[in-house]
């Protein structure tokens, strides 16, 4: 389980989409269960994204956009996990085919 210090240090990396799968999973779990860290995420999100939008004259719904960002992060994490499982399955398939080829070579 991630602690608050670690989660708060990872906020800039989260906002830049620069966390690996495990960090992202632990970060999201922590943010969803810790109001203090979610507030810090909200502040840093506002500073990084909101101020730029406001400077450009665009309207900005902080809560909605942050929830979309967290939701998108969950979806990306799910896709990443699926790709890891797929690559693992492909590695097993390739290893099995190599083993079969070696057995056929030995048998001939």
N, C-alpha and C positions, 0 to 999 in steps of 0.2 A: 504494500500500500504506500502510495506517495505521500510525503509530508508537505506542509504548506510552503516551507522555504524552497523546496525543489520545484513544486508546482509554479510558484511565482517567478522563479528564475527561468522556467520554460515558456512563459507567456509570449515573449517576443518570437521565440522559435515556432510556437504554435501559430501565431499570427502570420508568420512567413511560410507556413506549411513545411516546416523543416524538422519535424520529429519523426523518428522511426516508429514502426508499428507498436512496439511495447511501450515506448514513451507516450505515444499518442493515446493508447488505450488507458494507461495509468493516469494520464493528465485529464482525460475526459471524465473518468470515474471520479477523480478527486474534485474537479470543478463542479460536477453535478451534486456532490455531497457536502461541499464546503462553501457556505455563503460568503465568507471573507475573501476567499480566493476568486470566487465568481465576481465579486465586486471589483477586485483588482484587475481581473481580465476585462471587465466592462470599462474601467477607467483607461487601461492601456489601449483597448480597441477604439474607444472614443478619440484618444489622442492620435493614434496612428491613422485610422480610417475616417472617423467622423469629422475631424478638423479639415482634412483634405476635401471631403464632400461639401462641407459648409463653405470653404473658401471658393470652391467652384460654383457655388450658388445652388447646389442640388439639395433637395430635401433629404432628410436622413431620419430613419426610425431606428434608434440605437438598439432597443430591445429586440425588435424583429430581425434586424440584420445580424446581431450577435447570435440569436437562436438559429438563423439560417447557416451561419458559419459553423456552429457546433454540429448541426444536423449534417451538413456537407462533410465535415470531418469524420463523423461516424460512418457515413456512406463510403468515403475513401478508405477508411480502416477496414470495413467489411470487404471491399474489393481487393485491397492489398492482402488480406488474410486468405481470400479465395485464390489469388494468384500464387501465394506461397504453397497452399495445398496442392494446386494444380502442378506446380513445378516439382514438388515432392513426388507426386504420382507419376509424372513423366520420368523423373530420375529412376524410380523403381522399375518402370516399364523398360527403360533403356538398359538398366543393369540386368533385368531378366532376359532380355533379348541377347545381350552379350553372353550371358551364362549358357543360354541355349545354343548359341553359335559355337562356343567353346566345347560344349558337350558333343555337338555334331562333328566338329573337327577331330575330337579325340576318338569318337566312335568310328570314324571313317579311316 
